[in-house]
């Protein structure tokens, strides 16, 4: 199918589109990467939170006959937290690579699979009232995806700013602001991931059956 046709013409939702292998691989790698980043943040902020583990470190060492101060226990517990954040940074580099690769993939996709071409086709006039309704919903979802890419760009840039900030005077001077923006955007990402999962599941069981499997098999027959 070289055009996005709505359900009135084909019996299919405009969300059931062909996806190249590169897009599908990128999608799942990005999902795994973002999920890993979220997991590392949650673990570092809870189970490995340094000050919450001071007493645990002291108790474990005391059972071995070693008594240490709060500052010494904090240094020990902080080392484990640092390791988790180091891993978080490495995964962040992977996310930066994925974002760059998405731009390259978009430039190399066949014309009918490019985002701007698909949007242009959906924006074309005509169709039944049901078609118009589906088109509006499709456009709303696509705008959400564009916001996601903007959010992803900000997270990647601020993350790189934190990672390399100590080596660049401007970034080092604005380290606190960059970190605040990065932290704020992560909560927006949590919200997007939650809404995306809920939206995809809801669509798959209602008007767009097969949308999830389509990101696996590519909807080649659509």
TARAGI-V457308 format. One record per residue. N is the residue number from 1. RES is the residue in three letters. PHI is phi in radians with two decimals (NA if undefined). OMEGA is omega in degrees with one decimal (none if undefined). Layout:
<<N | RES | PHI | OMEGA> <N | RES | PHI | OMEGA>>
This chain:
<<1 | UNK | NA | -178.0> <2 | UNK | -1.64 | 178.6> <3 | UNK | -2.30 | 175.7> <4 | UNK | -1.53 | -179.6> <5 | UNK | -1.90 | -177.9> <6 | UNK | -1.50 | -171.4> <7 | UNK | -1.05 | -177.9> <8 | UNK | -1.14 | -177.8> <9 | UNK | -1.60 | -172.7> <10 | UNK | -2.21 | -175.4> <11 | UNK | 1.43 | -177.6> <12 | UNK | -2.03 | 174.7> <13 | UNK | -1.37 | 176.7> <14 | UNK | -1.13 | 178.7> <15 | UNK | -1.36 | -179.9> <16 | UNK | -1.50 | -176.5> <17 | UNK | -2.01 | 175.7> <18 | UNK | -1.25 | 178.6> <19 | UNK | -2.21 | 178.8> <20 | UNK | -1.17 | 179.5> <21 | UNK | -1.05 | -180.0> <22 | UNK | -1.09 | 179.4> <23 | UNK | -1.14 | -179.2> <24 | UNK | -1.15 | 178.3> <25 | UNK | -1.10 | 179.4> <26 | UNK | -1.07 | -178.3> <27 | UNK | -1.01 | -175.7> <28 | UNK | -1.28 | 175.9> <29 | UNK | -1.14 | 178.6> <30 | UNK | -1.17 | 178.1> <31 | UNK | -1.05 | 179.7> <32 | UNK | -1.11 | -178.5> <33 | UNK | -1.14 | 179.5> <34 | UNK | -1.13 | 177.9> <35 | UNK | -1.08 | 178.3> <36 | UNK | -1.15 | 178.7> <37 | UNK | -1.08 | 179.0> <38 | UNK | -1.09 | 179.7> <39 | UNK | -1.09 | -180.0> <40 | UNK | -1.13 | 178.1> <41 | UNK | -1.12 | -178.7> <42 | UNK | -1.12 | -179.8> <43 | UNK | -1.18 | -178.8> <44 | UNK | -1.13 | -177.0> <45 | UNK | -1.51 | -177.9> <46 | UNK | -2.17 | -174.3> <47 | UNK | -1.08 | -177.2> <48 | UNK | -1.82 | 179.1> <49 | UNK | -1.07 | -170.6> <50 | UNK | -0.90 | -174.9> <51 | UNK | -1.17 | 178.8> <52 | UNK | -1.30 | -177.3> <53 | UNK | -1.83 | -179.3> <54 | UNK | -1.03 | -178.1> <55 | UNK | -1.12 | 179.8> <56 | UNK | -1.08 | 179.3> <57 | UNK | -1.11 | -179.9> <58 | UNK | -1.11 | -179.3> <59 | UNK | -1.15 | -179.8> <60 | UNK | -1.14 | 179.5> <61 | UNK | -1.28 | 178.2> <62 | UNK | -1.11 | 178.4> <63 | UNK | -1.17 | 176.9> <64 | UNK | -1.78 | 177.7> <65 | UNK | 1.48 | 179.8> <66 | UNK | -2.01 | 179.0> <67 | UNK | -1.91 | -179.1> <68 | UNK | -2.28 | 180.0> <69 | UNK | -1.40 | 177.5> <70 | UNK | -1.08 | -179.8> <71 | UNK | -1.12 | 178.8> <72 | UNK | -1.20 | 178.1> <73 | UNK | -1.15 | 178.7> <74 | UNK | -1.11 | 179.2> <75 | UNK | -1.07 | 179.6> <76 | UNK | -1.19 | -178.1> <77 | UNK | -1.17 | -179.0> <78 | UNK | -1.20 | -179.3> <79 | UNK | -1.12 | 177.8> <80 | UNK | -1.23 | 176.4> <81 | UNK | -1.09 | 178.8> <82 | UNK | -1.08 | 179.5> <83 | UNK | -1.10 | 179.1> <84 | UNK | -1.16 | 179.2> <85 | UNK | -1.22 | 174.9> <86 | UNK | -1.11 | 176.9> <87 | UNK | -1.14 | 177.5> <88 | UNK | -1.01 | 179.8> <89 | UNK | -1.12 | 178.9> <90 | UNK | -1.09 | 178.3> <91 | UNK | -1.16 | 176.7> <92 | UNK | -1.09 | 175.6> <93 | UNK | -1.08 | 178.3> <94 | UNK | -1.11 | 178.7> <95 | UNK | -1.14 | 177.7> <96 | UNK | -1.08 | 178.0> <97 | UNK | -1.12 | -179.8> <98 | UNK | -1.14 | 178.6> <99 | UNK | -1.12 | 177.4> <100 | UNK | -1.10 | -179.6> <101 | UNK | -1.15 | 179.1> <102 | UNK | -1.15 | 177.6> <103 | UNK | -1.13 | 179.6> <104 | UNK | -1.14 | 178.8> <105 | UNK | -1.06 | -179.4> <106 | UNK | -1.05 | -179.3> <107 | UNK | -1.26 | -175.6> <108 | UNK | -1.80 | -179.9> <109 | UNK | -1.19 | 173.0> <110 | UNK | -1.02 | -175.0> <111 | UNK | -0.92 | -175.2> <112 | UNK | -1.33 | 178.8> <113 | UNK | -1.86 | 177.7> <114 | UNK | -1.23 | -175.9> <115 | UNK | -1.07 | -177.4> <116 | UNK | -1.14 | 179.4> <117 | UNK | -1.21 | 179.8> <118 | UNK | -1.14 | 177.8> <119 | UNK | -1.14 | 179.6> <120 | UNK | -1.08 | -179.7> <121 | UNK | -1.19 | 179.8> <122 | UNK | -1.21 | -179.8> <123 | UNK | -1.32 | 179.6> <124 | UNK | -1.11 | -177.1> <125 | UNK | -1.24 | 176.5> <126 | UNK | 1.77 | 179.2> <127 | UNK | 1.85 | 179.4> <128 | UNK | -1.35 | 178.5> <129 | UNK | -1.09 | 177.6> <130 | UNK | -1.19 | 177.3> <131 | UNK | -1.07 | -179.5> <132 | UNK | -1.08 | 178.7> <133 | UNK | -1.10 | 179.2> <134 | UNK | -1.14 | 179.2> <135 | UNK | -1.10 | 179.8> <136 | UNK | -1.07 | 179.1> <137 | UNK | -1.15 | 178.9> <138 | UNK | -1.05 | -179.6> <139 | UNK | -1.13 | 177.7> <140 | UNK | -1.08 | 179.0> <141 | UNK | -1.12 | -179.0> <142 | UNK | -1.14 | 176.0> <143 | UNK | -1.11 | 176.4> <144 | UNK | -1.10 | 178.1> <145 | UNK | -1.16 | 177.7> <146 | UNK | -1.11 | 176.7> <147 | UNK | -1.11 | 177.5> <148 | UNK | -1.07 | -179.6> <149 | UNK | -1.14 | 176.3> <150 | UNK | -1.12 | 178.2> <151 | UNK | -1.08 | 179.2> <152 | UNK | -1.09 | 178.8> <153 | UNK | -1.10 | 180.0> <154 | UNK | -1.12 | 179.8> <155 | UNK | -1.09 | -179.7> <156 | UNK | -1.13 | -178.0> <157 | UNK | -1.13 | 179.3> <158 | UNK | -1.22 | 176.8> <159 | UNK | -1.10 | 176.8> <160 | UNK | -1.16 | 177.5> <161 | UNK | -1.11 | 177.4> <162 | UNK | -1.24 | -177.1> <163 | UNK | -1.13 | -175.9> <164 | UNK | -1.95 | -174.4> <165 | UNK | -1.04 | -177.8> <166 | UNK | -1.22 | -178.2> <167 | UNK | -1.73 | -179.7> <168 | UNK | -2.16 | -173.3> <169 | UNK | -0.96 | -178.1> <170 | UNK | -1.09 | -179.5> <171 | UNK | -1.18 | 179.2> <172 | UNK | -1.12 | 179.8> <173 | UNK | -1.14 | -178.2> <174 | UNK | -1.87 | -175.6> <175 | UNK | -0.98 | -176.8> <176 | UNK | -1.12 | 180.0> <177 | UNK | -1.11 | 179.5> <178 | UNK | -1.06 | -179.9> <179 | UNK | -1.15 | 178.7> <180 | UNK | -1.15 | 178.2> <181 | UNK | -1.12 | 179.3> <182 | UNK | -1.06 | -179.1> <183 | UNK | -1.16 | -179.9> <184 | UNK | -1.13 | -178.2> <185 | UNK | -1.16 | 180.0> <186 | UNK | -1.14 | 178.2> <187 | UNK | -1.22 | 175.4> <188 | UNK | -1.12 | 177.9> <189 | UNK | -1.14 | 176.4> <190 | UNK | -0.99 | -179.0> <191 | UNK | -1.12 | 179.9> <192 | UNK | -1.12 | -179.6> <193 | UNK | -1.03 | 179.8> <194 | UNK | -1.11 | -179.1> <195 | UNK | -1.15 | 179.6> <196 | UNK | -1.12 | 179.8> <197 | UNK | -1.09 | 179.5> <198 | UNK | -1.11 | -178.5> <199 | UNK | -1.15 | -179.1> <200 | UNK | -1.17 | 179.3> <201 | UNK | -1.09 | 179.5> <202 | UNK | -1.10 | 179.9> <203 | UNK | -1.13 | -177.2> <204 | UNK | -1.17 | -178.7> <205 | UNK | -1.69 | 179.1> <206 | UNK | -2.13 | -170.4> <207 | UNK | -1.56 | -176.4> <208 | UNK | -2.29 | -178.7> <209 | UNK | -1.05 | -179.9> <210 | UNK | 1.72 | -177.5> <211 | UNK | -1.16 | 179.1> <212 | UNK | -1.27 | 179.5> <213 | UNK | -1.11 | 179.1> <214 | UNK | -1.12 | 178.0> <215 | UNK | -1.38 | 175.6> <216 | UNK | -1.82 | -176.6> <217 | UNK | -1.73 | 174.2> <218 | UNK | 1.55 | -176.8> <219 | UNK | 0.91 | -174.5> <220 | UNK | -1.09 | -177.4> <221 | UNK | -1.59 | -175.9> <222 | UNK | -1.51 | none>>
